[in-house]
Amino acid sequence: MPTITTKPFKSGNSEAIRLPKDMAFGIGTEIEVTKLGGIVTIRPKSKPTIKQMIAKMREIGPPPDGVQKREPIEPPERPGL
């Protein structure tokens, strides 16, 4: 893994650093930042597994009034499509 040297700069009331393009995570990616002593780790936030999502849904449980029924949706006539 390449090592870079950079300096923090002021961004509003926070400190920030710039990451080079080859180290970028992508706009909108959730990032976890961990500090342990003098070591700061930056990594993309891990996505939950299917098993974790199912466990969370079971924890939440069904709605108090059960599954709600909806009126059927009829799409409008759209000639030419």
N, C-alpha and C positions, 0 to 999 in steps of 0.2 A: 504494500500500500504506500502510495507516495505521501511525503510529509511536506506541508507548506508552512510558511511563516507569514503571519499577518498581524495587524494591530487592531484592537477594538476601537470603534468610533462611537460617538454619541448619536442616538436616534431617538428623538423625543426625550423621555426621561429614562431611557434604557441604554445599555451598551449593546452593540451589535458587531458582527464580523461578516466579511464577505467570503463566500465559498467560491472557488474556481468552478468553471462550467463542468469539468469532468468529475467534480464532487457534489454537484447539485442534486437535490432530491426531487425537484419539480414543484411548480407552483401548486398550492393547495394541499400538499402532502402534510399530514400531521406528524410532528417531530417530537420525540422524547429527549429531554436534556437532563442528564444526571450528573451530579457533582459529588465526588467521593474524595475528600481531602483536596489535593491540588489537581486532581484529574477530572476533566469534564468530558463526558461521552455524549455524542449527538448521533441519534439513529432514527430511522422512520418508525412510527408507532406501528406495532404489530396488529394485524387484523385478527378479529376473533375467529376461531374455528367454528365449523358447523356444530360441533358438540357443545362448545361454549354458548353459542347462540340459542340452541335448544334448551340448555340448562337455564339460561336467563329467562326465556319465555315461560318455562315451567315455574320459575321463581315468581314471576309476575302474576301468572295464573290467568284464567279466563275473565272476561268482563263480568261485573256483578249481575247483569241482567242477561247473560248468555250472548250468543251470536245474534246480531241484529239482522233482520231481513230488509232488503232494499226493494224499492219499486224497480221493475225492469226498465232499462234505458233503451229507448228506440232512437236510432240515429236518424237525422233528418235526411230527406231525399236530396241527393246532390247529383243532378244530371251531368253527364259527361265524365264521371269518374269511374 
